[in-house]
Amino acid sequence: MTTGLQAKACASCGVFSLDSSLACRKCGAAELSPILLTGAGTVYSYCSIQVPPTALRDQAPYVLLIVQLDKGPISLGRWASNSEPRIGMLVMGEPDAQKPDLIWFKPQSETATT
């Protein structure tokens, strides 16, 4: 299994995106190349969700993170650790096995080094 986050890079301006768009959000170019990002980043912000949407009611409470990836865009994801997240914390993100658009983040100190 390949680890990391699937992304796209714009051939025209070099901007990265994690979504399924067919054109670059910055310049509108349609030539996007698939790339693999490591998933490493820094916590920019986070919040605890106590009252979730109905579809996620059974998962509450949970923590959402905004992470600035080391190479690439800002990403929204879920917290996958028993420790408390902190702004500025170094984290590593991996896509969910069933829902690849969902990214789970945990502290880099809890990830295995290769």
C-alpha positions as CSV (number, residue, x, y, z in Angstrom):
1,M,0.0,0.0,0.0
2,T,1.3,3.5,-0.9
3,T,1.4,5.9,2.0
4,G,0.8,9.6,1.5
5,L,-1.9,11.9,0.1
6,Q,-3.0,11.8,-3.6
7,A,-3.0,15.3,-5.0
8,K,-2.8,17.1,-8.3
9,A,-0.3,19.7,-9.5
10,C,-1.1,22.3,-12.1
11,A,1.3,22.1,-15.1
12,S,0.8,25.8,-15.7
13,C,1.3,27.5,-12.3
14,G,2.4,24.6,-10.1
15,V,-0.4,24.9,-7.5
16,F,-1.3,21.7,-5.7
17,S,-4.9,20.6,-4.9
18,L,-6.3,17.6,-2.9
19,D,-9.8,17.8,-4.3
20,S,-11.3,16.2,-7.5
21,S,-11.5,19.4,-9.5
22,L,-10.8,19.1,-13.3
23,A,-9.1,22.5,-13.5
24,C,-6.7,24.6,-11.5
25,R,-8.4,26.8,-8.9
26,K,-5.7,29.5,-9.3
27,C,-5.2,29.8,-13.1
28,G,-8.0,27.7,-14.6
29,A,-5.6,25.4,-16.6
30,A,-7.0,21.9,-17.3
31,E,-3.6,20.1,-17.3
32,L,-3.3,18.6,-13.8
33,S,-0.8,15.9,-13.0
34,P,-1.3,13.4,-10.2
35,I,1.4,13.5,-7.5
36,L,1.8,11.9,-4.1
37,L,2.4,14.2,-1.1
38,T,4.0,12.8,2.1
39,G,1.1,14.0,4.3
40,A,3.5,15.9,6.6
41,G,2.4,19.2,7.9
42,T,1.8,21.7,10.8
43,V,-1.5,22.2,12.7
44,Y,-2.8,25.7,11.8
45,S,-6.0,25.4,13.8
46,Y,-8.4,22.8,15.3
47,C,-11.8,22.5,16.9
48,S,-13.7,19.9,18.8
49,I,-17.1,19.0,17.3
50,Q,-19.6,18.3,20.0
51,V,-22.8,18.6,17.9
52,P,-22.2,17.1,14.5
53,P,-24.3,16.8,11.4
54,T,-26.9,14.0,11.7
55,A,-24.8,11.6,9.5
56,L,-21.9,11.9,12.0
57,R,-23.8,11.9,15.2
58,D,-22.5,8.5,16.3
59,Q,-18.8,9.7,15.9
60,A,-19.1,12.8,18.2
61,P,-17.2,14.2,19.8
62,Y,-14.4,14.4,17.3
63,V,-11.7,16.9,16.4
64,L,-11.3,18.6,13.0
65,L,-7.9,20.0,12.1
66,I,-6.7,22.6,9.6
67,V,-3.2,21.6,8.5
68,Q,-0.7,23.4,6.3
69,L,1.0,20.6,4.5
70,D,4.8,20.9,4.1
71,K,4.5,20.7,0.4
72,G,1.1,21.7,-1.0
73,P,-2.2,23.1,0.1
74,I,-3.9,23.6,3.4
75,S,-6.0,20.5,4.3
76,L,-8.9,19.8,6.5
77,G,-8.9,16.4,8.4
78,R,-9.8,14.5,11.5
79,W,-7.6,13.8,14.5
80,A,-6.5,10.2,15.0
81,S,-4.7,10.3,18.3
82,N,-5.6,10.1,22.0
83,S,-3.2,13.1,22.6
84,E,-4.4,16.7,22.5
85,P,-3.6,18.5,19.2
86,R,-1.7,21.8,19.5
87,I,-1.3,24.7,17.1
88,G,2.1,24.4,15.5
89,M,2.3,20.6,16.2
90,L,4.0,18.6,13.4
91,V,1.6,16.0,12.1
92,M,1.3,13.3,9.4
93,G,-1.8,12.7,7.4
94,E,-3.1,9.5,5.8
95,P,-6.3,8.9,3.8
96,D,-9.1,6.8,5.2
97,A,-9.1,3.3,3.7
98,Q,-12.8,3.4,2.9
99,K,-13.2,7.2,2.2
100,P,-10.0,8.5,0.6
101,D,-11.3,12.1,0.7
102,L,-11.2,11.9,4.5
103,I,-7.7,12.5,5.9
104,W,-6.7,11.3,9.4
105,F,-3.9,13.2,11.1
106,K,-1.7,12.2,14.1
107,P,1.5,13.6,15.6
108,Q,4.6,12.9,13.7
109,S,6.1,11.5,16.9
110,E,3.5,8.7,16.7
111,T,4.3,7.7,13.1
112,A,6.9,5.1,12.2
113,T,10.0,6.4,10.5
114,T,11.3,4.7,7.4
